Amino acid sequence: MLDDRAKILLKALVERYIADGQPVGSRTLSRASGLELSAATIRNVMADLEELGLIVSPHTSAGRVPTARGYRMFVDTMLTARSLTLPDLDAQAREPLLPDQPQRVIANAAQMLSSLSQFVGVVTAPRKPSVFRHIEFLRLGDKRVLVILVAPDGDVQNRVIFTAHDFTQSQLIEASNILNSHYSGLSIEEMRERLKLEVDQLRGEMAVLMQQAVQAGSDVLAESTDQLVVSGERNLLTVEDFSNDLGSLRRMFDLFEQKTQLMRLLDGSSRAEGVQIYIGGESQFVPFEELSVVSAPYEINGHVVGTLGVIGPTRMAYDRMIEIVDITSRMVTNALSQK
């Protein structure tokens, strides 16, 4: 536990380092904190903070910088989020996200996060419900069939399947009528299990067609849950903290390219309420000490369907990032929830 004096000095040190990017010495800290303390007293407190692992002295500098643990204490107990006024937001953020196409909303949100933060914006696409409302088959010829799946929210997904039997269009209509009459409202997995039980009641070719349709629906869902939109990776090239470390930059770009770790991190934060902050090095999902992630879930009609956030250096203005992420989350929620 820190006493009030130590908390004030740690808060002043973190804020000064975020603003300037330079190790903070006792003289600078005395002015920034507003405390009337001798240089010796400040040095003693800094030594205590360093012993607790909250700050560290880089190289031979007399100043100190925050550690991941120091940032965490600052974020959890000392940070005061501020409301951004309209002049603080550029024109892009003031334009509403139009709900005409969910994919466009997601892409615009990622770009907006990147533009406002000057770091990297990431958004996971809305998870598709595993329930279908309507299904249709369209004969394309040459044993090819177009499967049209309509979700409860009206979203339409298409998939071409290849069949062993060359169905007529009337047979395809019969198959779609059976599925729509007996399986509408069920999840893909429930459909799969029922078809296994009822396969003997259907003609062989028809059962195979329906099973292929279920597999096509499952494939569409798998693809949609893996979608991650990333915008502004090149912004990291201009971040002073990274500009002289090509090795770190290369590892970060690999992270954005593979996306698997980011998907796991964002999926985890979608189960939490409000804005979450992950500071580099303290999470298995953000293994780079140089990076931090500020994220928040977004909803469609009251149901959490995805996550968005900002990825940048640990030396970021967390109060501003929190407000940017929170505003964007609410804008995406409003856009996608409009009828």
Secondary structure, 3 states (H helix, E strand, C coil): CCCHHHHHHHHHHHHHHHHHCCCECHHHHHHHHCCCCCHHHHHHHHHHHHHCCCEECCCCCCCEEECHHHHHHHHHHHCCCCCCCHHHCCHHHHCCCCCCCHHHHHHHHHHHHHHHHCCEEEEECCCCCCECCEEEEEEEECCEEEEEEECCCCCEEEEEEECCCCCCHHHHHHHHHHHHHHCCCCEHHHHHHHHHHHHHHCCHHHHHHHHHHHHHHHHHHHHHHCCEEEECHHHHHHCHHHHCCHHHHHHHHHHHHHCHHHHHHHHHHCCCCCCEEEECCCECCECCCCEEEEEEEEEECCEEEEEEEEEEECCCCHHHHHHHHHHHHHHHHHHHHCC
